[in-house]
């Protein structure tokens, strides 16, 4: 039986919501950094994430996350701007660079405006919670909304890849993992160890997708990519064993 790539528990760095990294282990506030005061939207998203961690995903969806989503959807419903909801300097600058010299988005002709991470993070957190509940079509909707607001966020891409995988859309899942890996350098609020953990999970996710697509050599390479980052990763090792077993069973070289 094949092992599906699974996320780790949700965690959020206490320094700021912008550093929130689901699927990453909790860590202490670095001594060199001072905690910042969160605005009300950031705080409610943080509360929602805490509720998901406490095993209350539906309460998080219907409570603080719904408050943030409803409020910001109403606030920006008729905005003349091209809205982005980015976390961290790198993503913010990347989206700002989409504007031409007259400060307009080349596709929409609108001014580019970044409103901070809370809106996209609220959609992502709702998507994550729906995934925990096994309600993957609803998770899909929420995660696509998050990606409309922050299309290069590796965490959002990785979560949507997971949701696609659980619905049997292995080719779509594989492509989303590729995008998540490609954009990892834009996640500049993550420490190197966190990036490596995420990359390893993304590579094992790709390995699973490729195994289902019968691309056995590519699956092997994906699992090996994880092991280059984390030589003792149990899931990657198990994935390699699965690939070898399947290749023997089907007589593939």
N, C-alpha and C positions, 0 to 999 in steps of 0.2 A: 504494500500500500504506500503510495507516494505521500510525502510529507509536504503539506502546504506551507509556504512562507508565511510566518505570522509576526505581527508587530509585538514589540515589548510594551510594557505598561506606559500610560501617558505620564509625562513628567514636565515640570516647568521650572526653569531657572528663576529664582526669586529676584534677581537684579532688575529685570524688566520683562514685560510680556513679549517684547521683540525677540528675546532670546529663548522663547518657549520652544521646546523640541519634543514633540510626542515621539514615542518609540525610542526615546533616549533615557538613560538612567538619571535619577535626580542627583544633583551635585550641590555643594555648598556655595554660598556667595563668596567669590574670591576676595581676599582681604584687601586687595588694592582697589576694589570697586565699591562705591557707595550705593546703597539702594536708592532708587528714584521713586518719587511719588507717582502712582498710577492715576490716570483719569478714571471717570466712572465707567466708561465702556471697557477699558482695559481690565479694571477690577472685576467687572461682571464676567468677562471671558475667563479670567483666572478662577473665579468662583465656579464657573461651569466645568472647567477642567478638573478642579479639585473634586467636584461631585462625580465626574466620570471615574476618576481614580478611586473614589470611595465605593464604586459599584452602583451608582445611581445615574445611569446614562439617560433614561427617559426624563427624570427630574431635571437634569441639566439641559436637555433639549427644550423642554417646555418652560423652564424657568429663566435663569439669567441669560442663556444664549438666545432664547427667543426675544428677550427684552432688547438686547443689543441689535439683533437682526432687524426687528420691527422698527426700532427707532432710526437706524441708519438708512434702511430702505426708504422710509418716509422722508428723511432729511434730504437725501440725494436723488429722489425719484425724478425730478425735473432739472437736474444739474446740467448746465451748459458745458461742463468740463468732462474730460476723459479721466475717470476716477481710478486711482490705484490705491491699494491698501497693502503697502509693503512694510516689511520689518528689516531693519538693519540698513546701514549706509549703502552697501553694494547693490542690493535690489532697488533701493530708492533711486540711486544714480542711474542704474540701467534703464529703468522705466522713464526717467526724466530725459534721458538721451534720445528717446524715441521722438521727442518734439523737434521740429525743424527750427530754423533760425528765428522765425516769428512766434516761437513758443507754441506751435500747434502740432497735434498728433497727425502724422502723415496719412493715416487711414481714415480718421474720423473728422479731421479738421478742427478738433477741439483742443483747448488748453489742457495740458497734463497737470493733474493735481493729485498729490499723495496725501492721504488723510490719516496715515498711521496704520498699525497692524490690526486693530481690534475687529474691524468688519470682516476681513478675510479669515482671521483666526476663528471668529464665531462660526462661520460657515464650515471651516475645516473641523472644528470641534464637534459640531452637529453631525458631520459626515462620519467622523470617528465613532461617535456614540451610536449612530445607526448601524455602523459596521459591527460594533460589539453586540448589538441586538439581533444581528443576522438579517437586517432589513437593507439589503445591498442596493436595490433600486433607489431607495430614498437617500442612502449614503452617496450614491452616484450623483444625484441632483445637487446635493449640498457641496460636494467637493468640486464639481464643475463651476459652481458659483464662486467658490474660493479662488479657483484658477482664473476666472474672468478678472478678478481684482488683483491677482498676483500670479501671473502665468508661468513664472520661472522659479517659483518656490519649490525646492526639492522635496520638502516634506509633504506638500500638497500633492505633488506628482506621484510620490511614492505611495501615499495613502490611496489615491485613485487607482494606481496600478494594482494594489492589493485587492480593492473592491472588484476591479475587472477580472482579476484572477479567480476570485471566489465565485464569479458568475460564468466562468468557463471561457472568457474572452482572452485567451492566452496571447494572441498576437498583439492586441491592444495593450495588454498588461506589460508585455515585454518592451514595447515602444515607450511607454510611460516611465518604466524603470530606466531606460536609456536616457531619457530627458532628465530624470532626477539626478542621475550620475553626472551628466554633462554640465549641469548647472550648480554642482556642489560648491564651487568656489564663491558663488554669490551668497552662500549661507555664512556670512562673516561674523554672525553672532554665536556661532558654534566653535567650540575648541576642536583641535585636531583629533583628539581621541573620539569625540562625538561624531565627527565627520567619518572617521574610519568605521565606527560601529554602524552608522547609517549605510555607508557604501557596502559594507559586507552583507548587510541584510538585503540591500537592493540587488547585489550580485547573486545571492542565493535565490531571490525572487525570480530573477531572470533565468537562473538555472532550472527552476521548476517549470517555468513557462516553456522553455526550450525543450525540456524533456517531454512535455505534453505535445509539443509540435513535432516531435520525433527528430529534432535537430541535435542528435546525441553528442557530436563533437563540440558544437557550440555550447551545449549545456555543461560539458566537462570544463570548457574554458571559463565559463561564468563562475562555477564553483571554485575553480582554481584561483580566480581573481580575488575571491573573498579570502581564501587561505593565504594569499600573499600579504594581506593586511592583518589577518588574525589566524596564524598557523594552527591554532587549536580549536577553531570554530567547529562545534559538534554538528551543526546543521549542514554546513558545507561538506564535511566529511561524509555524513550520511547521504547527502545528495550525490556525491561521487559514487558511493557504493550502489545507489539506486540506478545510476546511469550504467554502471558496469553490469549489473544484474539484468537490466532490460536489454542491453546490447547482446548479452549471451542468450537471453530467451528468444530474441527475434533473429539471431544469427547475423547481427550487424558487425561490421569490422571496426 
